């Protein structure tokens, strides 16, 4: 069972989620909140695996609430406004439900969350060798040892791999850095993350990896050189 809560300022919307969770059979909706402040107090005290979270709430936007949560929690955003979709996915949301949504569409999102949770539960806690990335409507397992560098492209990341086709995923640089083993990866530019293991040489603030030239940004130069020289 997935331990979940729902947050929405509209009570009828909460009732819909409560009904759909009951029909799904694998989601335990522990609480519903129509006041974001009360939801935050609950989240800070109890572990929550999944949030159903409305974005457009008058007292606090759902995206801001999610950013403030310290524990790692999956989120499915719900809203009546499609213009919030990009912002929701930039926060690495499991899915985005546009109101009014059907039970079938709800189950698509719920199944994604269930699959992600199953992967995280089966993965050893000390395993830092693999990432699970959502791309092309599926989960892709990536060996971090095969990552050469990661390139930021607007709302997407292009993951360059050793002797493989790059993987393109909707994700932020910050979210990616949180997933990568810190001892092997560092951000060297607002648009680039590199693997130390594949650096061939550094010259005039230009890193070369597999013949590709990657610039070192001014604000990233000092921390990169400290680690590189070490």
C-alpha positions in Angstrom: 0.0 0.0 0.0 1.1 3.5 -0.8 0.7 5.9 2.1 -0.7 9.1 0.7 -2.4 12.4 1.6 -4.4 14.8 -0.6 -4.3 18.6 -0.4 -6.8 20.8 -2.1 -8.7 23.9 -1.1 -11.9 22.6 -2.7 -13.7 19.9 -0.7 -15.4 18.2 -3.7 -12.0 17.7 -5.3 -10.8 16.0 -2.2 -13.8 13.7 -2.2 -13.0 12.7 -5.8 -9.5 11.7 -4.9 -10.7 9.9 -1.8 -13.2 7.9 -3.9 -10.6 7.1 -6.6 -8.0 6.0 -4.0 -10.5 3.6 -2.5 -11.3 2.1 -5.9 -7.6 1.8 -6.8 -7.0 -0.7 -4.0 -3.3 0.0 -3.4 -3.4 3.6 -2.1 -4.0 4.2 1.6 -5.2 7.8 1.7 -4.4 8.6 5.3 -5.6 12.2 5.4 -7.1 15.0 3.3 -6.4 18.7 3.9 -8.1 21.8 2.5 -5.6 24.0 4.4 -2.0 23.8 3.2 -0.6 24.9 6.5 -2.2 22.0 8.3 -0.9 19.6 5.7 2.7 20.9 6.2 2.5 20.3 9.9 1.3 16.7 9.3 4.1 16.1 6.7 6.7 17.3 9.1 5.6 14.8 11.7 4.7 11.7 9.7 6.3 9.9 6.6 4.2 10.3 3.5 5.0 8.4 0.3 2.7 10.2 -2.1 1.0 13.6 -2.3 -2.0 14.5 -4.4 -1.5 18.2 -4.5 -3.5 21.0 -6.0 -1.4 23.8 -7.5 -3.7 26.8 -7.6 -4.6 27.3 -3.9 -5.2 30.9 -2.6 -3.1 30.7 0.6 -0.1 28.8 -0.9 0.7 27.4 -4.3 1.1 23.7 -4.4 4.5 24.0 -6.1 5.8 26.2 -3.3 4.4 23.8 -0.7 6.2 20.9 -2.4 9.5 22.8 -2.6 9.3 23.3 1.2 9.0 19.7 2.1 12.2 18.2 3.5 11.4 14.5 3.2 11.5 12.7 -0.1 7.9 12.3 -1.2 6.4 11.6 -4.6 3.8 14.1 -5.9 1.0 14.0 -8.4 -0.2 17.6 -9.1 -3.9 18.3 -9.7 -5.2 21.5 -11.1 -7.8 23.0 -13.5 -5.1 25.1 -15.2 -3.0 23.6 -17.9 -0.5 26.4 -17.8 1.0 25.0 -14.6 2.0 21.7 -16.2 5.6 22.7 -17.1 6.2 24.0 -13.6 4.9 20.8 -12.1 7.1 18.5 -14.2 10.1 20.7 -13.5 9.7 19.6 -9.9 10.0 16.0 -11.1 6.4 15.2 -10.4 5.2 11.7 -11.0 2.3 13.0 -13.1 0.0 16.0 -13.6 -3.8 15.5 -13.5 -5.9 18.2 -15.3 -9.3 18.6 -13.6 -11.8 17.2 -14.2 -10.0 13.8 -14.6 -11.5 10.4 -15.1 -10.8 7.3 -12.9 -8.9 5.8 -15.9 -6.6 8.9 -16.1 -6.2 8.8 -12.3 -5.1 5.2 -12.5 -2.4 5.9 -15.1 -0.9 8.4 -12.6 -1.3 6.0 -9.6 0.3 3.1 -11.5 3.3 5.3 -12.2 3.7 6.1 -8.5 3.3 2.4 -7.6 6.0 1.4 -10.1 8.4 4.1 -8.8 7.8 3.1 -5.2 8.4 -0.6 -6.0 11.7 0.2 -7.7 12.9 2.3 -4.7 11.9 -0.4 -2.2 13.7 -3.1 -4.1 16.9 -1.0 -4.6 19.5 -1.5 -1.9 19.9 1.6 0.2 23.7 1.9 -0.4 23.3 1.4 -4.2 24.6 4.5 -5.9 25.5 2.8 -9.1 22.1 3.1 -10.9 19.6 5.8 -11.6 16.0 5.3 -12.7 15.0 8.1 -15.1 11.5 8.8 -16.6 11.9 9.3 -20.3 9.9 8.4 -23.4 6.9 7.5 -21.3 8.9 4.8 -19.4 11.5 4.2 -16.7 15.0 3.8 -17.9 17.7 2.3 -15.7 21.1 4.0 -16.1 24.4 2.9 -14.8 26.1 6.1 -13.4 29.5 4.8 -14.4 28.4 5.1 -18.0 27.4 8.8 -17.7 29.9 11.0 -19.5 28.2 14.4 -18.8 24.7 15.9 -18.6 23.6 18.9 -20.6 20.8 21.2 -19.7 18.4 22.1 -22.5 15.7 24.5 -21.3 13.2 22.2 -19.5 15.1 19.0 -20.4 18.3 17.3 -19.6 20.3 15.4 -22.2 22.3 12.5 -20.5 25.3 11.6 -22.6 26.4 8.0 -22.2 29.4 6.0 -23.0 28.9 4.2 -26.4 25.1 4.6 -26.1 22.4 6.9 -27.4 21.8 9.9 -25.1 18.7 9.9 -22.9 16.6 13.0 -22.9 14.4 13.6 -19.8 12.2 16.4 -18.4 14.1 17.2 -15.2 16.0 20.0 -13.5 19.8 20.2 -13.0 19.1 20.4 -9.2 17.0 17.3 -9.2 19.6 15.4 -11.1 22.5 16.5 -8.8 20.5 15.1 -5.9 20.3 11.7 -7.6 24.0 11.4 -8.6 26.7 10.1 -6.3 28.5 13.3 -5.1 32.0 11.8 -5.2 31.8 11.2 -8.9 29.8 14.1 -10.3 30.0 17.9 -10.1 28.2 20.8 -11.8 30.7 22.9 -13.8 28.3 25.3 -15.6 24.7 26.2 -15.3 24.1 23.9 -18.3 26.6 21.1 -17.6 27.2 18.3 -15.0 30.3 16.2 -15.6 31.7 12.9 -14.4 35.2 13.1 -12.9 35.9 9.5 -14.1 35.6 10.5 -17.8 37.5 13.9 -17.8 40.4 13.6 -20.3 42.0 17.0 -19.8 41.4 20.6 -18.7 42.8 23.6 -20.5 41.8 27.2 -20.4 38.6 26.5 -18.5 37.5 23.9 -21.1 37.0 20.3 -20.0 37.3 17.6 -22.7 35.3 14.4 -22.4 35.2 12.0 -25.4 36.2 14.8 -27.7 33.4 17.1 -26.5 34.4 20.5 -25.1 32.6 21.6 -21.9 33.0 25.1 -20.5 33.6 25.8 -16.8 31.5 28.7 -15.6 33.0 31.4 -13.5 30.9 30.7 -10.4 31.7 26.9 -10.6 35.4 27.2 -11.3 36.8 27.3 -7.7 34.9 24.3 -6.3 35.6 22.3 -9.4 39.3 23.0 -9.3 39.6 22.1 -5.6 38.1 18.7 -6.3 39.8 18.2 -9.6 43.3 18.9 -8.2 42.6 16.7 -5.2 
